[in-house]
Amino acid sequence: MHFFEFLFVPSILFMVVVMPIWITLHYRYKSRLAGGLSDDEQKQLDELLRTVDTLVGRIDTLESILDDSQPNWRRRAE
């Protein structure tokens, strides 16, 4: 039992102080290695965002048409 008491305080100190710092530095290092998006990935992301903006505009237009022609369509959809 004396051996476990001897290791109790260092293990608690390790888990409370050293381990969080270690984990933080580890994942910060990993994110630096991964870097950012490549040029191709950035272009693809920009294209997808433009597509999403276009689709949102289309949905808004369709909803406004439905609001004009069928005022209660939202209640029936639920």
mmCIF file of the N, C-alpha and C atoms, coordinates in Angstrom:
data_MODEL
# 
_entry.id   MODEL 
# 
loop_
_atom_site.group_PDB 
_atom_site.id 
_atom_site.type_symbol 
_atom_site.label_atom_id 
_atom_site.label_alt_id 
_atom_site.label_comp_id 
_atom_site.label_asym_id 
_atom_site.label_entity_id 
_atom_site.label_seq_id 
_atom_site.pdbx_PDB_ins_code 
_atom_site.Cartn_x 
_atom_site.Cartn_y 
_atom_site.Cartn_z 
_atom_site.occupancy 
_atom_site.B_iso_or_equiv 
_atom_site.pdbx_formal_charge 
_atom_site.auth_seq_id 
_atom_site.auth_comp_id 
_atom_site.auth_asym_id 
_atom_site.auth_atom_id 
_atom_site.pdbx_PDB_model_num 
ATOM 1   N N  . MET A 1 1  ? 0.816   -1.181 0.000   1.00 0.00 ? 1  MET A N  1 
ATOM 2   C CA . MET A 1 1  ? 0.000   0.000  0.000   1.00 0.00 ? 1  MET A CA 1 
ATOM 3   C C  . MET A 1 1  ? 0.863   1.249  0.000   1.00 0.00 ? 1  MET A C  1 
ATOM 4   N N  . HIS A 1 2  ? 2.006   1.192  0.590   1.00 0.00 ? 2  HIS A N  1 
ATOM 5   C CA . HIS A 1 2  ? 2.895   2.337  0.672   1.00 0.00 ? 2  HIS A CA 1 
ATOM 6   C C  . HIS A 1 2  ? 3.393   2.747  -0.714  1.00 0.00 ? 2  HIS A C  1 
ATOM 7   N N  . PHE A 1 3  ? 3.615   1.776  -1.577  1.00 0.00 ? 3  PHE A N  1 
ATOM 8   C CA . PHE A 1 3  ? 4.075   2.047  -2.947  1.00 0.00 ? 3  PHE A CA 1 
ATOM 9   C C  . PHE A 1 3  ? 3.027   2.850  -3.725  1.00 0.00 ? 3  PHE A C  1 
ATOM 10  N N  . PHE A 1 4  ? 1.750   2.495  -3.567  1.00 0.00 ? 4  PHE A N  1 
ATOM 11  C CA . PHE A 1 4  ? 0.682   3.207  -4.271  1.00 0.00 ? 4  PHE A CA 1 
ATOM 12  C C  . PHE A 1 4  ? 0.511   4.621  -3.741  1.00 0.00 ? 4  PHE A C  1 
ATOM 13  N N  . GLU A 1 5  ? 0.700   4.810  -2.457  1.00 0.00 ? 5  GLU A N  1 
ATOM 14  C CA . GLU A 1 5  ? 0.646   6.155  -1.890  1.00 0.00 ? 5  GLU A CA 1 
ATOM 15  C C  . GLU A 1 5  ? 1.795   7.001  -2.441  1.00 0.00 ? 5  GLU A C  1 
ATOM 16  N N  . PHE A 1 6  ? 2.928   6.382  -2.656  1.00 0.00 ? 6  PHE A N  1 
ATOM 17  C CA . PHE A 1 6  ? 4.090   7.084  -3.189  1.00 0.00 ? 6  PHE A CA 1 
ATOM 18  C C  . PHE A 1 6  ? 3.841   7.549  -4.626  1.00 0.00 ? 6  PHE A C  1 
ATOM 19  N N  . LEU A 1 7  ? 3.130   6.771  -5.423  1.00 0.00 ? 7  LEU A N  1 
ATOM 20  C CA . LEU A 1 7  ? 2.860   7.131  -6.818  1.00 0.00 ? 7  LEU A CA 1 
ATOM 21  C C  . LEU A 1 7  ? 1.602   7.968  -6.998  1.00 0.00 ? 7  LEU A C  1 
ATOM 22  N N  . PHE A 1 8  ? 0.783   8.103  -5.973  1.00 0.00 ? 8  PHE A N  1 
ATOM 23  C CA . PHE A 1 8  ? -0.484  8.808  -6.097  1.00 0.00 ? 8  PHE A CA 1 
ATOM 24  C C  . PHE A 1 8  ? -0.283  10.293 -6.426  1.00 0.00 ? 8  PHE A C  1 
ATOM 25  N N  . VAL A 1 9  ? 0.527   10.991 -5.685  1.00 0.00 ? 9  VAL A N  1 
ATOM 26  C CA . VAL A 1 9  ? 0.735   12.430 -5.892  1.00 0.00 ? 9  VAL A CA 1 
ATOM 27  C C  . VAL A 1 9  ? 1.389   12.712 -7.246  1.00 0.00 ? 9  VAL A C  1 
ATOM 28  N N  . PRO A 1 10 ? 2.460   12.025 -7.641  1.00 0.00 ? 10 PRO A N  1 
ATOM 29  C CA . PRO A 1 10 ? 3.021   12.306 -8.969  1.00 0.00 ? 10 PRO A CA 1 
ATOM 30  C C  . PRO A 1 10 ? 2.056   11.995 -10.112 1.00 0.00 ? 10 PRO A C  1 
ATOM 31  N N  . SER A 1 11 ? 1.253   10.958 -9.959  1.00 0.00 ? 11 SER A N  1 
ATOM 32  C CA . SER A 1 11 ? 0.309   10.638 -11.035 1.00 0.00 ? 11 SER A CA 1 
ATOM 33  C C  . SER A 1 11 ? -0.778  11.706 -11.131 1.00 0.00 ? 11 SER A C  1 
ATOM 34  N N  . ILE A 1 12 ? -1.268  12.233 -10.032 1.00 0.00 ? 12 ILE A N  1 
ATOM 35  C CA . ILE A 1 12 ? -2.247  13.307 -10.051 1.00 0.00 ? 12 ILE A CA 1 
ATOM 36  C C  . ILE A 1 12 ? -1.629  14.558 -10.657 1.00 0.00 ? 12 ILE A C  1 
ATOM 37  N N  . LEU A 1 13 ? -0.420  14.893 -10.276 1.00 0.00 ? 13 LEU A N  1 
ATOM 38  C CA . LEU A 1 13 ? 0.266   16.060 -10.852 1.00 0.00 ? 13 LEU A CA 1 
ATOM 39  C C  . LEU A 1 13 ? 0.462   15.900 -12.355 1.00 0.00 ? 13 LEU A C  1 
ATOM 40  N N  . PHE A 1 14 ? 0.807   14.707 -12.773 1.00 0.00 ? 14 PHE A N  1 
ATOM 41  C CA . PHE A 1 14 ? 0.975   14.456 -14.203 1.00 0.00 ? 14 PHE A CA 1 
ATOM 42  C C  . PHE A 1 14 ? -0.335  14.665 -14.948 1.00 0.00 ? 14 PHE A C  1 
ATOM 43  N N  . MET A 1 15 ? -1.427  14.124 -14.410 1.00 0.00 ? 15 MET A N  1 
ATOM 44  C CA . MET A 1 15 ? -2.714  14.229 -15.096 1.00 0.00 ? 15 MET A CA 1 
ATOM 45  C C  . MET A 1 15 ? -3.263  15.656 -15.078 1.00 0.00 ? 15 MET A C  1 
ATOM 46  N N  . VAL A 1 16 ? -2.970  16.421 -14.052 1.00 0.00 ? 16 VAL A N  1 
ATOM 47  C CA . VAL A 1 16 ? -3.534  17.765 -13.935 1.00 0.00 ? 16 VAL A CA 1 
ATOM 48  C C  . VAL A 1 16 ? -2.670  18.802 -14.626 1.00 0.00 ? 16 VAL A C  1 
ATOM 49  N N  . VAL A 1 17 ? -1.368  18.653 -14.607 1.00 0.00 ? 17 VAL A N  1 
ATOM 50  C CA . VAL A 1 17 ? -0.479  19.689 -15.141 1.00 0.00 ? 17 VAL A CA 1 
ATOM 51  C C  . VAL A 1 17 ? 0.151   19.278 -16.467 1.00 0.00 ? 17 VAL A C  1 
ATOM 52  N N  . VAL A 1 18 ? 0.824   18.169 -16.486 1.00 0.00 ? 18 VAL A N  1 
ATOM 53  C CA . VAL A 1 18 ? 1.636   17.800 -17.643 1.00 0.00 ? 18 VAL A CA 1 
ATOM 54  C C  . VAL A 1 18 ? 0.778   17.315 -18.813 1.00 0.00 ? 18 VAL A C  1 
ATOM 55  N N  . MET A 1 19 ? -0.176  16.463 -18.552 1.00 0.00 ? 19 MET A N  1 
ATOM 56  C CA . MET A 1 19 ? -0.957  15.860 -19.626 1.00 0.00 ? 19 MET A CA 1 
ATOM 57  C C  . MET A 1 19 ? -1.754  16.885 -20.439 1.00 0.00 ? 19 MET A C  1 
ATOM 58  N N  . PRO A 1 20 ? -2.460  17.855 -19.838 1.00 0.00 ? 20 PRO A N  1 
ATOM 59  C CA . PRO A 1 20 ? -3.157  18.843 -20.673 1.00 0.00 ? 20 PRO A CA 1 
ATOM 60  C C  . PRO A 1 20 ? -2.206  19.664 -21.548 1.00 0.00 ? 20 PRO A C  1 
ATOM 61  N N  . ILE A 1 21 ? -1.061  20.035 -21.003 1.00 0.00 ? 21 ILE A N  1 
ATOM 62  C CA . ILE A 1 21 ? -0.081  20.784 -21.798 1.00 0.00 ? 21 ILE A CA 1 
ATOM 63  C C  . ILE A 1 21 ? 0.438   19.914 -22.933 1.00 0.00 ? 21 ILE A C  1 
ATOM 64  N N  . TRP A 1 22 ? 0.732   18.680 -22.633 1.00 0.00 ? 22 TRP A N  1 
ATOM 65  C CA . TRP A 1 22 ? 1.236   17.740 -23.626 1.00 0.00 ? 22 TRP A CA 1 
ATOM 66  C C  . TRP A 1 22 ? 0.225   17.548 -24.754 1.00 0.00 ? 22 TRP A C  1 
ATOM 67  N N  . ILE A 1 23 ? -1.035  17.343 -24.410 1.00 0.00 ? 23 ILE A N  1 
ATOM 68  C CA . ILE A 1 23 ? -2.071  17.136 -25.421 1.00 0.00 ? 23 ILE A CA 1 
ATOM 69  C C  . ILE A 1 23 ? -2.243  18.384 -26.273 1.00 0.00 ? 23 ILE A C  1 
ATOM 70  N N  . THR A 1 24 ? -2.255  19.549 -25.632 1.00 0.00 ? 24 THR A N  1 
ATOM 71  C CA . THR A 1 24 ? -2.401  20.804 -26.376 1.00 0.00 ? 24 THR A CA 1 
ATOM 72  C C  . THR A 1 24 ? -1.253  20.996 -27.357 1.00 0.00 ? 24 THR A C  1 
ATOM 73  N N  . LEU A 1 25 ? -0.046  20.805 -26.901 1.00 0.00 ? 25 LEU A N  1 
ATOM 74  C CA . LEU A 1 25 ? 1.103   20.971 -27.791 1.00 0.00 ? 25 LEU A CA 1 
ATOM 75  C C  . LEU A 1 25 ? 1.119   19.930 -28.901 1.00 0.00 ? 25 LEU A C  1 
ATOM 76  N N  . HIS A 1 26 ? 0.702   18.717 -28.598 1.00 0.00 ? 26 HIS A N  1 
ATOM 77  C CA . HIS A 1 26 ? 0.663   17.651 -29.603 1.00 0.00 ? 26 HIS A CA 1 
ATOM 78  C C  . HIS A 1 26 ? -0.281  18.018 -30.745 1.00 0.00 ? 26 HIS A C  1 
ATOM 79  N N  . TYR A 1 27 ? -1.510  18.430 -30.415 1.00 0.00 ? 27 TYR A N  1 
ATOM 80  C CA . TYR A 1 27 ? -2.472  18.739 -31.468 1.00 0.00 ? 27 TYR A CA 1 
ATOM 81  C C  . TYR A 1 27 ? -2.147  20.051 -32.170 1.00 0.00 ? 27 TYR A C  1 
ATOM 82  N N  . ARG A 1 28 ? -1.505  20.983 -31.494 1.00 0.00 ? 28 ARG A N  1 
ATOM 83  C CA . ARG A 1 28 ? -1.056  22.191 -32.166 1.00 0.00 ? 28 ARG A CA 1 
ATOM 84  C C  . ARG A 1 28 ? 0.020   21.836 -33.204 1.00 0.00 ? 28 ARG A C  1 
ATOM 85  N N  . TYR A 1 29 ? 0.921   20.933 -32.843 1.00 0.00 ? 29 TYR A N  1 
ATOM 86  C CA . TYR A 1 29 ? 1.953   20.476 -33.773 1.00 0.00 ? 29 TYR A CA 1 
ATOM 87  C C  . TYR A 1 29 ? 1.321   19.743 -34.955 1.00 0.00 ? 29 TYR A C  1 
ATOM 88  N N  . LYS A 1 30 ? 0.340   18.894 -34.675 1.00 0.00 ? 30 LYS A N  1 
ATOM 89  C CA . LYS A 1 30 ? -0.329  18.154 -35.748 1.00 0.00 ? 30 LYS A CA 1 
ATOM 90  C C  . LYS A 1 30 ? -1.029  19.101 -36.716 1.00 0.00 ? 30 LYS A C  1 
ATOM 91  N N  . SER A 1 31 ? -1.658  20.161 -36.201 1.00 0.00 ? 31 SER A N  1 
ATOM 92  C CA . SER A 1 31 ? -2.362  21.090 -37.081 1.00 0.00 ? 31 SER A CA 1 
ATOM 93  C C  . SER A 1 31 ? -1.379  21.882 -37.928 1.00 0.00 ? 31 SER A C  1 
ATOM 94  N N  . ARG A 1 32 ? -0.201  22.172 -37.399 1.00 0.00 ? 32 ARG A N  1 
ATOM 95  C CA . ARG A 1 32 ? 0.819   22.857 -38.202 1.00 0.00 ? 32 ARG A CA 1 
ATOM 96  C C  . ARG A 1 32 ? 1.323   21.970 -39.328 1.00 0.00 ? 32 ARG A C  1 
ATOM 97  N N  . LEU A 1 33 ? 1.465   20.679 -39.045 1.00 0.00 ? 33 LEU A N  1 
ATOM 98  C CA . LEU A 1 33 ? 1.916   19.757 -40.078 1.00 0.00 ? 33 LEU A CA 1 
ATOM 99  C C  . LEU A 1 33 ? 0.886   19.630 -41.188 1.00 0.00 ? 33 LEU A C  1 
ATOM 100 N N  . ALA A 1 34 ? -0.371  19.604 -40.791 1.00 0.00 ? 34 ALA A N  1 
ATOM 101 C CA . ALA A 1 34 ? -1.435  19.462 -41.776 1.00 0.00 ? 34 ALA A CA 1 
ATOM 102 C C  . ALA A 1 34 ? -1.533  20.712 -42.650 1.00 0.00 ? 34 ALA A C  1 
ATOM 103 N N  . GLY A 1 35 ? -1.211  21.854 -42.086 1.00 0.00 ? 35 GLY A N  1 
ATOM 104 C CA . GLY A 1 35 ? -1.276  23.092 -42.852 1.00 0.00 ? 35 GLY A CA 1 
ATOM 105 C C  . GLY A 1 35 ? -2.708  23.471 -43.164 1.00 0.00 ? 35 GLY A C  1 
ATOM 106 N N  . GLY A 1 36 ? -2.855  24.405 -44.071 1.00 0.00 ? 36 GLY A N  1 
ATOM 107 C CA . GLY A 1 36 ? -4.186  24.845 -44.464 1.00 0.00 ? 36 GLY A CA 1 
ATOM 108 C C  . GLY A 1 36 ? -4.656  24.091 -45.683 1.00 0.00 ? 36 GLY A C  1 
ATOM 109 N N  . LEU A 1 37 ? -5.606  24.689 -46.352 1.00 0.00 ? 37 LEU A N  1 
ATOM 110 C CA . LEU A 1 37 ? -6.126  24.091 -47.575 1.00 0.00 ? 37 LEU A CA 1 
ATOM 111 C C  . LEU A 1 37 ? -5.178  24.363 -48.727 1.00 0.00 ? 37 LEU A C  1 
ATOM 112 N N  . SER A 1 38 ? -5.088  23.423 -49.634 1.00 0.00 ? 38 SER A N  1 
ATOM 113 C CA . SER A 1 38 ? -4.294  23.646 -50.834 1.00 0.00 ? 38 SER A CA 1 
ATOM 114 C C  . SER A 1 38 ? -5.062  24.597 -51.757 1.00 0.00 ? 38 SER A C  1 
ATOM 115 N N  . ASP A 1 39 ? -4.405  25.064 -52.802 1.00 0.00 ? 39 ASP A N  1 
ATOM 116 C CA . ASP A 1 39 ? -5.057  25.987 -53.728 1.00 0.00 ? 39 ASP A CA 1 
ATOM 117 C C  . ASP A 1 39 ? -6.267  25.343 -54.399 1.00 0.00 ? 39 ASP A C  1 
ATOM 118 N N  . ASP A 1 40 ? -6.116  24.083 -54.798 1.00 0.00 ? 40 ASP A N  1 
ATOM 119 C CA . ASP A 1 40 ? -7.236  23.373 -55.428 1.00 0.00 ? 40 ASP A CA 1 
ATOM 120 C C  . ASP A 1 40 ? -8.405  23.214 -54.457 1.00 0.00 ? 40 ASP A C  1 
ATOM 121 N N  . GLU A 1 41 ? -8.088  22.872 -53.210 1.00 0.00 ? 41 GLU A N  1 
ATOM 122 C CA . GLU A 1 41 ? -9.147  22.714 -52.214 1.00 0.00 ? 41 GLU A CA 1 
ATOM 123 C C  . GLU A 1 41 ? -9.839  24.045 -51.930 1.00 0.00 ? 41 GLU A C  1 
ATOM 124 N N  . GLN A 1 42 ? -9.067  25.133 -51.896 1.00 0.00 ? 42 GLN A N  1 
ATOM 125 C CA . GLN A 1 42 ? -9.646  26.454 -51.668 1.00 0.00 ? 42 GLN A CA 1 
ATOM 126 C C  . GLN A 1 42 ? -10.562 26.855 -52.820 1.00 0.00 ? 42 GLN A C  1 
ATOM 127 N N  . LYS A 1 43 ? -10.142 26.566 -54.054 1.00 0.00 ? 43 LYS A N  1 
ATOM 128 C CA . LYS A 1 43 ? -10.978 26.865 -55.221 1.00 0.00 ? 43 LYS A CA 1 
ATOM 129 C C  . LYS A 1 43 ? -12.266 26.050 -55.178 1.00 0.00 ? 43 LYS A C  1 
ATOM 130 N N  . GLN A 1 44 ? -12.155 24.778 -54.823 1.00 0.00 ? 44 GLN A N  1 
ATOM 131 C CA . GLN A 1 44 ? -13.333 23.920 -54.740 1.00 0.00 ? 44 GLN A CA 1 
ATOM 132 C C  . GLN A 1 44 ? -14.274 24.407 -53.639 1.00 0.00 ? 44 GLN A C  1 
ATOM 133 N N  . LEU A 1 45 ? -13.721 24.817 -52.513 1.00 0.00 ? 45 LEU A N  1 
ATOM 134 C CA . LEU A 1 45 ? -14.543 25.337 -51.435 1.00 0.00 ? 45 LEU A CA 1 
ATOM 135 C C  . LEU A 1 45 ? -15.259 26.618 -51.855 1.00 0.00 ? 45 LEU A C  1 
ATOM 136 N N  . ASP A 1 46 ? -14.562 27.513 -52.538 1.00 0.00 ? 46 ASP A N  1 
ATOM 137 C CA . ASP A 1 46 ? -15.190 28.745 -53.023 1.00 0.00 ? 46 ASP A CA 1 
ATOM 138 C C  . ASP A 1 46 ? -16.320 28.444 -54.007 1.00 0.00 ? 46 ASP A C  1 
ATOM 139 N N  . GLU A 1 47 ? -16.085 27.472 -54.883 1.00 0.00 ? 47 GLU A N  1 
ATOM 140 C CA . GLU A 1 47 ? -17.111 27.086 -55.846 1.00 0.00 ? 47 GLU A CA 1 
ATOM 141 C C  . GLU A 1 47 ? -18.337 26.500 -55.132 1.00 0.00 ? 47 GLU A C  1 
ATOM 142 N N  . LEU A 1 48 ? -18.097 25.669 -54.134 1.00 0.00 ? 48 LEU A N  1 
ATOM 143 C CA . LEU A 1 48 ? -19.209 25.095 -53.377 1.00 0.00 ? 48 LEU A CA 1 
ATOM 144 C C  . LEU A 1 48 ? -19.988 26.173 -52.627 1.00 0.00 ? 48 LEU A C  1 
ATOM 145 N N  . LEU A 1 49 ? -19.290 27.161 -52.093 1.00 0.00 ? 49 LEU A N  1 
ATOM 146 C CA . LEU A 1 49 ? -19.978 28.245 -51.394 1.00 0.00 ? 49 LEU A CA 1 
ATOM 147 C C  . LEU A 1 49 ? -20.823 29.077 -52.357 1.00 0.00 ? 49 LEU A C  1 
ATOM 148 N N  . ARG A 1 50 ? -20.321 29.309 -53.563 1.00 0.00 ? 50 ARG A N  1 
ATOM 149 C CA . ARG A 1 50 ? -21.122 30.013 -54.568 1.00 0.00 ? 50 ARG A CA 1 
ATOM 150 C C  . ARG A 1 50 ? -22.359 29.199 -54.939 1.00 0.00 ? 50 ARG A C  1 
ATOM 151 N N  . THR A 1 51 ? -22.185 27.897 -55.075 1.00 0.00 ? 51 THR A N  1 
ATOM 152 C CA . THR A 1 51 ? -23.319 27.021 -55.389 1.00 0.00 ? 51 THR A CA 1 
ATOM 153 C C  . THR A 1 51 ? -24.357 27.065 -54.273 1.00 0.00 ? 51 THR A C  1 
ATOM 154 N N  . VAL A 1 52 ? -23.893 27.042 -53.030 1.00 0.00 ? 52 VAL A N  1 
ATOM 155 C CA . VAL A 1 52 ? -24.818 27.101 -51.892 1.00 0.00 ? 52 VAL A CA 1 
ATOM 156 C C  . VAL A 1 52 ? -25.576 28.422 -51.904 1.00 0.00 ? 52 VAL A C  1 
ATOM 157 N N  . ASP A 1 53 ? -24.893 29.532 -52.176 1.00 0.00 ? 53 ASP A N  1 
ATOM 158 C CA . ASP A 1 53 ? -25.570 30.827 -52.244 1.00 0.00 ? 53 ASP A CA 1 
ATOM 159 C C  . ASP A 1 53 ? -26.642 30.832 -53.334 1.00 0.00 ? 53 ASP A C  1 
ATOM 160 N N  . THR A 1 54 ? -26.325 30.247 -54.485 1.00 0.00 ? 54 THR A N  1 
ATOM 161 C CA . THR A 1 54 ? -27.291 30.168 -55.576 1.00 0.00 ? 54 THR A CA 1 
ATOM 162 C C  . THR A 1 54 ? -28.504 29.335 -55.164 1.00 0.00 ? 54 THR A C  1 
ATOM 163 N N  . LEU A 1 55 ? -28.261 28.198 -54.538 1.00 0.00 ? 55 LEU A N  1 
ATOM 164 C CA . LEU A 1 55 ? -29.358 27.326 -54.123 1.00 0.00 ? 55 LEU A CA 1 
ATOM 165 C C  . LEU A 1 55 ? -30.225 27.979 -53.045 1.00 0.00 ? 55 LEU A C  1 
ATOM 166 N N  . VAL A 1 56 ? -29.608 28.712 -52.142 1.00 0.00 ? 56 VAL A N  1 
ATOM 167 C CA . VAL A 1 56 ? -30.382 29.417 -51.116 1.00 0.00 ? 56 VAL A CA 1 
ATOM 168 C C  . VAL A 1 56 ? -31.280 30.459 -51.772 1.00 0.00 ? 56 VAL A C  1 
ATOM 169 N N  . GLY A 1 57 ? -30.746 31.161 -52.769 1.00 0.00 ? 57 GLY A N  1 
ATOM 170 C CA . GLY A 1 57 ? -31.566 32.126 -53.498 1.00 0.00 ? 57 GLY A CA 1 
ATOM 171 C C  . GLY A 1 57 ? -32.738 31.461 -54.201 1.00 0.00 ? 57 GLY A C  1 
ATOM 172 N N  . ARG A 1 58 ? -32.504 30.309 -54.786 1.00 0.00 ? 58 ARG A N  1 
ATOM 173 C CA . ARG A 1 58 ? -33.580 29.574 -55.456 1.00 0.00 ? 58 ARG A CA 1 
ATOM 174 C C  . ARG A 1 58 ? -34.642 29.122 -54.463 1.00 0.00 ? 58 ARG A C  1 
ATOM 175 N N  . ILE A 1 59 ? -34.216 28.639 -53.323 1.00 0.00 ? 59 ILE A N  1 
ATOM 176 C CA . ILE A 1 59 ? -35.178 28.201 -52.303 1.00 0.00 ? 59 ILE A CA 1 
ATOM 177 C C  . ILE A 1 59 ? -36.008 29.381 -51.830 1.00 0.00 ? 59 ILE A C  1 
ATOM 178 N N  . ASP A 1 60 ? -35.359 30.533 -51.610 1.00 0.00 ? 60 ASP A N  1 
ATOM 179 C CA . ASP A 1 60 ? -36.110 31.721 -51.194 1.00 0.00 ? 60 ASP A CA 1 
ATOM 180 C C  . ASP A 1 60 ? -37.135 32.117 -52.245 1.00 0.00 ? 60 ASP A C  1 
ATOM 181 N N  . THR A 1 61 ? -36.747 32.046 -53.512 1.00 0.00 ? 61 THR A N  1 
ATOM 182 C CA . THR A 1 61 ? -37.669 32.380 -54.596 1.00 0.00 ? 61 THR A CA 1 
ATOM 183 C C  . THR A 1 61 ? -38.853 31.407 -54.621 1.00 0.00 ? 61 THR A C  1 
ATOM 184 N N  . LEU A 1 62 ? -38.566 30.126 -54.513 1.00 0.00 ? 62 LEU A N  1 
ATOM 185 C CA . LEU A 1 62 ? -39.642 29.125 -54.500 1.00 0.00 ? 62 LEU A CA 1 
ATOM 186 C C  . LEU A 1 62 ? -40.579 29.308 -53.306 1.00 0.00 ? 62 LEU A C  1 
ATOM 187 N N  . GLU A 1 63 ? -40.020 29.628 -52.152 1.00 0.00 ? 63 GLU A N  1 
ATOM 188 C CA . GLU A 1 63 ? -40.859 29.852 -50.989 1.00 0.00 ? 63 GLU A CA 1 
ATOM 189 C C  . GLU A 1 63 ? -41.742 31.083 -51.163 1.00 0.00 ? 63 GLU A C  1 
ATOM 190 N N  . SER A 1 64 ? -41.201 32.134 -51.774 1.00 0.00 ? 64 SER A N  1 
ATOM 191 C CA . SER A 1 64 ? -42.025 33.330 -51.987 1.00 0.00 ? 64 SER A CA 1 
ATOM 192 C C  . SER A 1 64 ? -43.138 33.053 -53.001 1.00 0.00 ? 64 SER A C  1 
ATOM 193 N N  . ILE A 1 65 ? -42.853 32.247 -54.031 1.00 0.00 ? 65 ILE A N  1 
ATOM 194 C CA . ILE A 1 65 ? -43.888 31.865 -54.995 1.00 0.00 ? 65 ILE A CA 1 
ATOM 195 C C  . ILE A 1 65 ? -44.973 31.050 -54.295 1.00 0.00 ? 65 ILE A C  1 
ATOM 196 N N  . LEU A 1 66 ? -44.558 30.097 -53.466 1.00 0.00 ? 66 LEU A N  1 
ATOM 197 C CA . LEU A 1 66 ? -45.531 29.289 -52.734 1.00 0.00 ? 66 LEU A CA 1 
ATOM 198 C C  . LEU A 1 66 ? -46.323 30.142 -51.742 1.00 0.00 ? 66 LEU A C  1 
ATOM 199 N N  . ASP A 1 67 ? -45.670 31.099 -51.107 1.00 0.00 ? 67 ASP A N  1 
ATOM 200 C CA . ASP A 1 67 ? -46.391 31.981 -50.189 1.00 0.00 ? 67 ASP A CA 1 
ATOM 201 C C  . ASP A 1 67 ? -47.469 32.771 -50.910 1.00 0.00 ? 67 ASP A C  1 
ATOM 202 N N  . ASP A 1 68 ? -47.186 33.199 -52.147 1.00 0.00 ? 68 ASP A N  1 
ATOM 203 C CA . ASP A 1 68 ? -48.175 33.961 -52.914 1.00 0.00 ? 68 ASP A CA 1 
ATOM 204 C C  . ASP A 1 68 ? -49.323 33.079 -53.406 1.00 0.00 ? 68 ASP A C  1 
ATOM 205 N N  . SER A 1 69 ? -48.978 31.891 -53.888 1.00 0.00 ? 69 SER A N  1 
ATOM 206 C CA . SER A 1 69 ? -50.021 31.048 -54.487 1.00 0.00 ? 69 SER A CA 1 
ATOM 207 C C  . SER A 1 69 ? -50.753 30.180 -53.463 1.00 0.00 ? 69 SER A C  1 
ATOM 208 N N  . GLN A 1 70 ? -50.063 29.692 -52.459 1.00 0.00 ? 70 GLN A N  1 
ATOM 209 C CA . GLN A 1 70 ? -50.656 28.821 -51.436 1.00 0.00 ? 70 GLN A CA 1 
ATOM 210 C C  . GLN A 1 70 ? -50.231 29.343 -50.048 1.00 0.00 ? 70 GLN A C  1 
ATOM 211 N N  . PRO A 1 71 ? -50.972 30.284 -49.463 1.00 0.00 ? 71 PRO A N  1 
ATOM 212 C CA . PRO A 1 71 ? -50.534 30.895 -48.210 1.00 0.00 ? 71 PRO A CA 1 
ATOM 213 C C  . PRO A 1 71 ? -50.379 29.930 -47.033 1.00 0.00 ? 71 PRO A C  1 
ATOM 214 N N  . ASN A 1 72 ? -51.067 28.822 -47.041 1.00 0.00 ? 72 ASN A N  1 
ATOM 215 C CA . ASN A 1 72 ? -51.016 27.883 -45.928 1.00 0.00 ? 72 ASN A CA 1 
ATOM 216 C C  . ASN A 1 72 ? -50.131 26.672 -46.196 1.00 0.00 ? 72 ASN A C  1 
ATOM 217 N N  . TRP A 1 73 ? -49.246 26.757 -47.147 1.00 0.00 ? 73 TRP A N  1 
ATOM 218 C CA . TRP A 1 73 ? -48.446 25.585 -47.506 1.00 0.00 ? 73 TRP A CA 1 
ATOM 219 C C  . TRP A 1 73 ? -47.500 25.167 -46.385 1.00 0.00 ? 73 TRP A C  1 
ATOM 220 N N  . ARG A 1 74 ? -47.040 26.093 -45.570 1.00 0.00 ? 74 ARG A N  1 
ATOM 221 C CA . ARG A 1 74 ? -46.113 25.735 -44.498 1.00 0.00 ? 74 ARG A CA 1 
ATOM 222 C C  . ARG A 1 74 ? -46.811 24.910 -43.421 1.00 0.00 ? 74 ARG A C  1 
ATOM 223 N N  . ARG A 1 75 ? -48.044 25.239 -43.142 1.00 0.00 ? 75 ARG A N  1 
ATOM 224 C CA . ARG A 1 75 ? -48.794 24.507 -42.131 1.00 0.00 ? 75 ARG A CA 1 
ATOM 225 C C  . ARG A 1 75 ? -49.078 23.070 -42.611 1.00 0.00 ? 75 ARG A C  1 
ATOM 226 N N  . ARG A 1 76 ? -49.361 22.916 -43.889 1.00 0.00 ? 76 ARG A N  1 
ATOM 227 C CA . ARG A 1 76 ? -49.641 21.574 -44.419 1.00 0.00 ? 76 ARG A CA 1 
ATOM 228 C C  . ARG A 1 76 ? -48.385 20.725 -44.497 1.00 0.00 ? 76 ARG A C  1 
ATOM 229 N N  . ALA A 1 77 ? -47.227 21.342 -44.683 1.00 0.00 ? 77 ALA A N  1 
ATOM 230 C CA . ALA A 1 77 ? -45.976 20.604 -44.796 1.00 0.00 ? 77 ALA A CA 1 
ATOM 231 C C  . ALA A 1 77 ? -45.567 19.994 -43.436 1.00 0.00 ? 77 ALA A C  1 
ATOM 232 N N  . GLU A 1 78 ? -45.967 20.627 -42.381 1.00 0.00 ? 78 GLU A N  1 
ATOM 233 C CA . GLU A 1 78 ? -45.598 20.119 -41.048 1.00 0.00 ? 78 GLU A CA 1 
ATOM 234 C C  . GLU A 1 78 ? -46.469 18.965 -40.709 1.00 0.00 ? 78 GLU A C  1 
# 
